[in-house]
Amino acid sequence: LVTQKDGGYLTDLGKKAAEHAQALSLILAPYKHSIAS
């Protein structure tokens, strides 16, 4: 997922994984506003 052992840059697969992880965190995050209001 990264180009070097110490981090380096994200590979294409790493970028996709990060995008999916961000989307998943948004889906799983609790709603900040009540749906009823």
PDBQT receptor file of N, H, CA, C and O in Angstrom, charges set to zero:
ATOM      1  N   LEU A   1       0.810  -1.207   0.000  1.00  0.00    +0.000 N 
ATOM      2  CA  LEU A   1       0.000   0.000   0.000  1.00  0.00    +0.000 C 
ATOM      3  C   LEU A   1       0.849   1.265   0.000  1.00  0.00    +0.000 C 
ATOM      4  O   LEU A   1       0.380   2.329  -0.402  1.00  0.00    +0.000 OA
ATOM      5  N   VAL A   2       2.097   1.154   0.449  1.00  0.00    +0.000 N 
ATOM      6  H   VAL A   2       2.478   0.289   0.776  1.00  0.00    +0.000 HD
ATOM      7  CA  VAL A   2       3.012   2.294   0.418  1.00  0.00    +0.000 C 
ATOM      8  C   VAL A   2       4.279   1.905  -0.340  1.00  0.00    +0.000 C 
ATOM      9  O   VAL A   2       4.560   0.724  -0.542  1.00  0.00    +0.000 OA
ATOM     10  N   THR A   3       5.043   2.926  -0.759  1.00  0.00    +0.000 N 
ATOM     11  H   THR A   3       4.814   3.886  -0.595  1.00  0.00    +0.000 HD
ATOM     12  CA  THR A   3       6.216   2.665  -1.591  1.00  0.00    +0.000 C 
ATOM     13  C   THR A   3       7.459   2.281  -0.794  1.00  0.00    +0.000 C 
ATOM     14  O   THR A   3       8.380   1.684  -1.351  1.00  0.00    +0.000 OA
ATOM     15  N   GLN A   4       7.506   2.611   0.502  1.00  0.00    +0.000 N 
ATOM     16  H   GLN A   4       6.758   3.096   0.954  1.00  0.00    +0.000 HD
ATOM     17  CA  GLN A   4       8.680   2.304   1.307  1.00  0.00    +0.000 C 
ATOM     18  C   GLN A   4       8.258   1.800   2.677  1.00  0.00    +0.000 C 
ATOM     19  O   GLN A   4       7.128   2.031   3.108  1.00  0.00    +0.000 OA
ATOM     20  N   LYS A   5       9.176   1.103   3.371  1.00  0.00    +0.000 N 
ATOM     21  H   LYS A   5      10.094   0.915   3.021  1.00  0.00    +0.000 HD
ATOM     22  CA  LYS A   5       8.864   0.558   4.695  1.00  0.00    +0.000 C 
ATOM     23  C   LYS A   5       8.533   1.654   5.700  1.00  0.00    +0.000 C 
ATOM     24  O   LYS A   5       7.692   1.451   6.576  1.00  0.00    +0.000 OA
ATOM     25  N   ASP A   6       9.186   2.822   5.586  1.00  0.00    +0.000 N 
ATOM     26  H   ASP A   6       9.869   2.987   4.874  1.00  0.00    +0.000 HD
ATOM     27  CA  ASP A   6       8.949   3.906   6.548  1.00  0.00    +0.000 C 
ATOM     28  C   ASP A   6       7.752   4.775   6.166  1.00  0.00    +0.000 C 
ATOM     29  O   ASP A   6       7.518   5.810   6.790  1.00  0.00    +0.000 OA
ATOM     30  N   GLY A   7       7.011   4.375   5.171  1.00  0.00    +0.000 N 
ATOM     31  H   GLY A   7       7.202   3.534   4.664  1.00  0.00    +0.000 HD
ATOM     32  CA  GLY A   7       5.830   5.138   4.754  1.00  0.00    +0.000 C 
ATOM     33  C   GLY A   7       5.905   5.494   3.294  1.00  0.00    +0.000 C 
ATOM     34  O   GLY A   7       5.176   4.931   2.477  1.00  0.00    +0.000 OA
ATOM     35  N   GLY A   8       6.780   6.426   2.952  1.00  0.00    +0.000 N 
ATOM     36  H   GLY A   8       7.371   6.884   3.615  1.00  0.00    +0.000 HD
ATOM     37  CA  GLY A   8       6.899   6.830   1.551  1.00  0.00    +0.000 C 
ATOM     38  C   GLY A   8       5.592   7.393   1.028  1.00  0.00    +0.000 C 
ATOM     39  O   GLY A   8       4.895   8.128   1.727  1.00  0.00    +0.000 OA
ATOM     40  N   TYR A   9       5.267   7.047  -0.192  1.00  0.00    +0.000 N 
ATOM     41  H   TYR A   9       5.833   6.449  -0.761  1.00  0.00    +0.000 HD
ATOM     42  CA  TYR A   9       4.037   7.519  -0.818  1.00  0.00    +0.000 C 
ATOM     43  C   TYR A   9       3.058   6.367  -0.963  1.00  0.00    +0.000 C 
ATOM     44  O   TYR A   9       3.459   5.206  -1.045  1.00  0.00    +0.000 OA
ATOM     45  N   LEU A  10       1.770   6.694  -0.994  1.00  0.00    +0.000 N 
ATOM     46  H   LEU A  10       1.445   7.637  -0.928  1.00  0.00    +0.000 HD
ATOM     47  CA  LEU A  10       0.760   5.662  -1.229  1.00  0.00    +0.000 C 
ATOM     48  C   LEU A  10       0.836   5.178  -2.670  1.00  0.00    +0.000 C 
ATOM     49  O   LEU A  10       1.008   5.974  -3.593  1.00  0.00    +0.000 OA
ATOM     50  N   THR A  11       0.710   3.893  -2.855  1.00  0.00    +0.000 N 
ATOM     51  H   THR A  11       0.571   3.246  -2.105  1.00  0.00    +0.000 HD
ATOM     52  CA  THR A  11       0.587   3.335  -4.200  1.00  0.00    +0.000 C 
ATOM     53  C   THR A  11      -0.845   3.566  -4.674  1.00  0.00    +0.000 C 
ATOM     54  O   THR A  11      -1.679   4.045  -3.905  1.00  0.00    +0.000 OA
ATOM     55  N   ASP A  12      -1.138   3.232  -5.920  1.00  0.00    +0.000 N 
ATOM     56  H   ASP A  12      -0.460   2.843  -6.544  1.00  0.00    +0.000 HD
ATOM     57  CA  ASP A  12      -2.505   3.373  -6.425  1.00  0.00    +0.000 C 
ATOM     58  C   ASP A  12      -3.479   2.570  -5.567  1.00  0.00    +0.000 C 
ATOM     59  O   ASP A  12      -4.576   3.038  -5.260  1.00  0.00    +0.000 OA
ATOM     60  N   LEU A  13      -3.071   1.351  -5.178  1.00  0.00    +0.000 N 
ATOM     61  H   LEU A  13      -2.180   0.971  -5.427  1.00  0.00    +0.000 HD
ATOM     62  CA  LEU A  13      -3.918   0.532  -4.318  1.00  0.00    +0.000 C 
ATOM     63  C   LEU A  13      -4.087   1.190  -2.949  1.00  0.00    +0.000 C 
ATOM     64  O   LEU A  13      -5.171   1.157  -2.367  1.00  0.00    +0.000 OA
ATOM     65  N   GLY A  14      -3.023   1.779  -2.447  1.00  0.00    +0.000 N 
ATOM     66  H   GLY A  14      -2.143   1.806  -2.920  1.00  0.00    +0.000 HD
ATOM     67  CA  GLY A  14      -3.092   2.471  -1.160  1.00  0.00    +0.000 C 
ATOM     68  C   GLY A  14      -4.039   3.654  -1.207  1.00  0.00    +0.000 C 
ATOM     69  O   GLY A  14      -4.779   3.898  -0.253  1.00  0.00    +0.000 OA
ATOM     70  N   LYS A  15      -4.022   4.397  -2.316  1.00  0.00    +0.000 N 
ATOM     71  H   LYS A  15      -3.421   4.199  -3.091  1.00  0.00    +0.000 HD
ATOM     72  CA  LYS A  15      -4.935   5.537  -2.474  1.00  0.00    +0.000 C 
ATOM     73  C   LYS A  15      -6.381   5.066  -2.491  1.00  0.00    +0.000 C 
ATOM     74  O   LYS A  15      -7.244   5.664  -1.849  1.00  0.00    +0.000 OA
ATOM     75  N   LYS A  16      -6.642   3.986  -3.231  1.00  0.00    +0.000 N 
ATOM     76  H   LYS A  16      -5.940   3.500  -3.753  1.00  0.00    +0.000 HD
ATOM     77  CA  LYS A  16      -8.009   3.445  -3.283  1.00  0.00    +0.000 C 
ATOM     78  C   LYS A  16      -8.446   2.968  -1.905  1.00  0.00    +0.000 C 
ATOM     79  O   LYS A  16      -9.584   3.201  -1.498  1.00  0.00    +0.000 OA
ATOM     80  N   ALA A  17      -7.548   2.302  -1.187  1.00  0.00    +0.000 N 
ATOM     81  H   ALA A  17      -6.624   2.113  -1.518  1.00  0.00    +0.000 HD
ATOM     82  CA  ALA A  17      -7.872   1.813   0.153  1.00  0.00    +0.000 C 
ATOM     83  C   ALA A  17      -8.185   2.981   1.085  1.00  0.00    +0.000 C 
ATOM     84  O   ALA A  17      -9.119   2.903   1.884  1.00  0.00    +0.000 OA
ATOM     85  N   ALA A  18      -7.415   4.056   0.990  1.00  0.00    +0.000 N 
ATOM     86  H   ALA A  18      -6.657   4.120   0.342  1.00  0.00    +0.000 HD
ATOM     87  CA  ALA A  18      -7.655   5.230   1.831  1.00  0.00    +0.000 C 
ATOM     88  C   ALA A  18      -8.996   5.872   1.503  1.00  0.00    +0.000 C 
ATOM     89  O   ALA A  18      -9.719   6.289   2.408  1.00  0.00    +0.000 OA
ATOM     90  N   GLU A  19      -9.336   5.957   0.217  1.00  0.00    +0.000 N 
ATOM     91  H   GLU A  19      -8.749   5.618  -0.518  1.00  0.00    +0.000 HD
ATOM     92  CA  GLU A  19     -10.621   6.530  -0.188  1.00  0.00    +0.000 C 
ATOM     93  C   GLU A  19     -11.778   5.696   0.346  1.00  0.00    +0.000 C 
ATOM     94  O   GLU A  19     -12.766   6.238   0.842  1.00  0.00    +0.000 OA
ATOM     95  N   HIS A  20     -11.652   4.374   0.242  1.00  0.00    +0.000 N 
ATOM     96  H   HIS A  20     -10.850   3.933  -0.161  1.00  0.00    +0.000 HD
ATOM     97  CA  HIS A  20     -12.716   3.495   0.728  1.00  0.00    +0.000 C 
ATOM     98  C   HIS A  20     -12.830   3.566   2.250  1.00  0.00    +0.000 C 
ATOM     99  O   HIS A  20     -13.934   3.539   2.794  1.00  0.00    +0.000 OA
ATOM    100  N   ALA A  21     -11.697   3.658   2.930  1.00  0.00    +0.000 N 
ATOM    101  H   ALA A  21     -10.801   3.680   2.488  1.00  0.00    +0.000 HD
ATOM    102  CA  ALA A  21     -11.721   3.762   4.392  1.00  0.00    +0.000 C 
ATOM    103  C   ALA A  21     -12.403   5.058   4.824  1.00  0.00    +0.000 C 
ATOM    104  O   ALA A  21     -13.160   5.072   5.795  1.00  0.00    +0.000 OA
ATOM    105  N   GLN A  22     -12.131   6.149   4.097  1.00  0.00    +0.000 N 
ATOM    106  H   GLN A  22     -11.516   6.137   3.309  1.00  0.00    +0.000 HD
ATOM    107  CA  GLN A  22     -12.763   7.424   4.426  1.00  0.00    +0.000 C 
ATOM    108  C   GLN A  22     -14.275   7.349   4.196  1.00  0.00    +0.000 C 
ATOM    109  O   GLN A  22     -15.055   7.822   5.023  1.00  0.00    +0.000 OA
ATOM    110  N   ALA A  23     -14.680   6.762   3.087  1.00  0.00    +0.000 N 
ATOM    111  H   ALA A  23     -14.047   6.377   2.415  1.00  0.00    +0.000 HD
ATOM    112  CA  ALA A  23     -16.109   6.618   2.796  1.00  0.00    +0.000 C 
ATOM    113  C   ALA A  23     -16.781   5.751   3.860  1.00  0.00    +0.000 C 
ATOM    114  O   ALA A  23     -17.882   6.064   4.312  1.00  0.00    +0.000 OA
ATOM    115  N   LEU A  24     -16.128   4.673   4.255  1.00  0.00    +0.000 N 
ATOM    116  H   LEU A  24     -15.233   4.419   3.887  1.00  0.00    +0.000 HD
ATOM    117  CA  LEU A  24     -16.692   3.790   5.267  1.00  0.00    +0.000 C 
ATOM    118  C   LEU A  24     -16.833   4.514   6.602  1.00  0.00    +0.000 C 
ATOM    119  O   LEU A  24     -17.830   4.333   7.301  1.00  0.00    +0.000 OA
ATOM    120  N   SER A  25     -15.853   5.326   6.959  1.00  0.00    +0.000 N 
ATOM    121  H   SER A  25     -15.043   5.473   6.392  1.00  0.00    +0.000 HD
ATOM    122  CA  SER A  25     -15.936   6.051   8.231  1.00  0.00    +0.000 C 
ATOM    123  C   SER A  25     -17.087   7.049   8.210  1.00  0.00    +0.000 C 
ATOM    124  O   SER A  25     -17.721   7.282   9.238  1.00  0.00    +0.000 OA
ATOM    125  N   LEU A  26     -17.363   7.642   7.049  1.00  0.00    +0.000 N 
ATOM    126  H   LEU A  26     -16.848   7.452   6.213  1.00  0.00    +0.000 HD
ATOM    127  CA  LEU A  26     -18.501   8.560   6.942  1.00  0.00    +0.000 C 
ATOM    128  C   LEU A  26     -19.819   7.809   7.067  1.00  0.00    +0.000 C 
ATOM    129  O   LEU A  26     -20.766   8.304   7.679  1.00  0.00    +0.000 OA
ATOM    130  N   ILE A  27     -19.877   6.619   6.490  1.00  0.00    +0.000 N 
ATOM    131  H   ILE A  27     -19.108   6.217   5.993  1.00  0.00    +0.000 HD
ATOM    132  CA  ILE A  27     -21.098   5.812   6.563  1.00  0.00    +0.000 C 
ATOM    133  C   ILE A  27     -21.356   5.369   8.004  1.00  0.00    +0.000 C 
ATOM    134  O   ILE A  27     -22.499   5.377   8.462  1.00  0.00    +0.000 OA
ATOM    135  N   LEU A  28     -20.301   4.986   8.714  1.00  0.00    +0.000 N 
ATOM    136  H   LEU A  28     -19.372   4.980   8.342  1.00  0.00    +0.000 HD
ATOM    137  CA  LEU A  28     -20.454   4.447  10.060  1.00  0.00    +0.000 C 
ATOM    138  C   LEU A  28     -20.522   5.517  11.143  1.00  0.00    +0.000 C 
ATOM    139  O   LEU A  28     -20.890   5.219  12.279  1.00  0.00    +0.000 OA
ATOM    140  N   ALA A  29     -20.173   6.753  10.813  1.00  0.00    +0.000 N 
ATOM    141  H   ALA A  29     -19.874   6.995   9.890  1.00  0.00    +0.000 HD
ATOM    142  CA  ALA A  29     -20.181   7.829  11.804  1.00  0.00    +0.000 C 
ATOM    143  C   ALA A  29     -21.611   8.105  12.259  1.00  0.00    +0.000 C 
ATOM    144  O   ALA A  29     -22.541   8.059  11.454  1.00  0.00    +0.000 OA
ATOM    145  N   PRO A  30     -21.785   8.391  13.549  1.00  0.00    +0.000 N 
ATOM    146  CA  PRO A  30     -23.132   8.714  14.021  1.00  0.00    +0.000 C 
ATOM    147  C   PRO A  30     -23.615  10.029  13.406  1.00  0.00    +0.000 C 
ATOM    148  O   PRO A  30     -22.826  10.936  13.139  1.00  0.00    +0.000 OA
ATOM    149  N   TYR A  31     -24.911  10.107  13.192  1.00  0.00    +0.000 N 
ATOM    150  H   TYR A  31     -25.551   9.371  13.409  1.00  0.00    +0.000 HD
ATOM    151  CA  TYR A  31     -25.472  11.335  12.626  1.00  0.00    +0.000 C 
ATOM    152  C   TYR A  31     -25.299  12.470  13.622  1.00  0.00    +0.000 C 
ATOM    153  O   TYR A  31     -25.511  12.294  14.822  1.00  0.00    +0.000 OA
ATOM    154  N   LYS A  32     -24.910  13.639  13.114  1.00  0.00    +0.000 N 
ATOM    155  H   LYS A  32     -24.737  13.782  12.140  1.00  0.00    +0.000 HD
ATOM    156  CA  LYS A  32     -24.743  14.795  13.984  1.00  0.00    +0.000 C 
ATOM    157  C   LYS A  32     -26.071  15.501  14.205  1.00  0.00    +0.000 C 
ATOM    158  O   LYS A  32     -26.239  16.215  15.193  1.00  0.00    +0.000 OA
ATOM    159  N   HIS A  33     -27.004  15.308  13.303  1.00  0.00    +0.000 N 
ATOM    160  H   HIS A  33     -26.867  14.728  12.500  1.00  0.00    +0.000 HD
ATOM    161  CA  HIS A  33     -28.316  15.934  13.413  1.00  0.00    +0.000 C 
ATOM    162  C   HIS A  33     -29.378  14.846  13.445  1.00  0.00    +0.000 C 
ATOM    163  O   HIS A  33     -29.278  13.837  12.747  1.00  0.00    +0.000 OA
ATOM    164  N   SER A  34     -30.367  15.063  14.245  1.00  0.00    +0.000 N 
ATOM    165  H   SER A  34     -30.448  15.882  14.812  1.00  0.00    +0.000 HD
ATOM    166  CA  SER A  34     -31.460  14.099  14.320  1.00  0.00    +0.000 C 
ATOM    167  C   SER A  34     -32.260  14.129  13.031  1.00  0.00    +0.000 C 
ATOM    168  O   SER A  34     -32.495  15.199  12.470  1.00  0.00    +0.000 OA
ATOM    169  N   ILE A  35     -32.679  12.971  12.558  1.00  0.00    +0.000 N 
ATOM    170  H   ILE A  35     -32.488  12.101  13.013  1.00  0.00    +0.000 HD
ATOM    171  CA  ILE A  35     -33.473  12.884  11.335  1.00  0.00    +0.000 C 
ATOM    172  C   ILE A  35     -34.837  13.539  11.550  1.00  0.00    +0.000 C 
ATOM    173  O   ILE A  35     -35.412  14.098  10.615  1.00  0.00    +0.000 OA
ATOM    174  N   ALA A  36     -35.356  13.474  12.776  1.00  0.00    +0.000 N 
ATOM    175  H   ALA A  36     -34.889  13.020  13.535  1.00  0.00    +0.000 HD
ATOM    176  CA  ALA A  36     -36.691  14.001  13.070  1.00  0.00    +0.000 C 
ATOM    177  C   ALA A  36     -36.728  15.526  13.052  1.00  0.00    +0.000 C 
ATOM    178  O   ALA A  36     -37.797  16.099  12.840  1.00  0.00    +0.000 OA
ATOM    179  N   SER A  37     -35.609  16.198  13.266  1.00  0.00    +0.000 N 
ATOM    180  H   SER A  37     -34.741  15.733  13.438  1.00  0.00    +0.000 HD
ATOM    181  CA  SER A  37     -35.659  17.658  13.379  1.00  0.00    +0.000 C 
ATOM    182  C   SER A  37     -35.595  18.379  12.084  1.00  0.00    +0.000 C 
ATOM    183  O   SER A  37     -35.629  19.610  12.060  1.00  0.00    +0.000 OA
TER     184      SER A  37
